[in-house]
């Protein structure tokens, strides 16, 4: 099904006349509703933008996607969506898993030829390199996926998931966030993602390396990597390598203070300021 189009919402300022388009992608196990309030604030700050929030394949309402389940396929889904809507994306924003989707979409766009209009990419707390093989099984996402497979479905009450995840050693913020990824079904509350599809996507995510894209000068491309101050996902050697990128390279590293991995929830005002400055 080559014409698969992901579920999406479009946000525009009430008084705006949008002339630019931004596509915003969520992290693994999330959905577009996680970014709804942030998208609304962004278009009020920058009324020349329309913001399209997207459910990645196998997440939220994006069901029925054909193989393969890869980051590149998610990126192609976004580009196909923009083509159907008649907009060329000027801005790509991706959080965590969605950050590598944004990078791959930029790589696919660049492979087509000159970037007109210019493309600005924001990668939110997603290291642009492969995950170390010895760390993947103990990565938080891998541990969450294993826990979710073991949880009963459906759940009688949405909040039941909080206690179940706390009992398995996960923190309260993550447990509460997971309630936003449950949807009501006829027999109770069920996940708004396909666990096996998400597992295949995150396995691909851990293999991908985008340092070449960040290092190689290309007219019309700028990539802003946003590292959350309290994030544990950035090895010192990687931070040093990104800070040493030459002035002409597309990539640039930023530090968002007073934020952990869920930076849009921890410091939305600071994140909006950073995007506003670089847009």
Helices and strands as residue ranges (DSSP letters): E 8-12, E 20-25, G 32-35, H 36-45, E 49-54, H 71-85, E 91-95, H 97-112, E 119-124, H 133-136, H 140-150, H 160-167, H 172-178, G 179-181, E 182-185, E 188-191, H 195-205, H 211-215, E 221-228, H 236-243, E 251-256, H 263-266, H 268-278
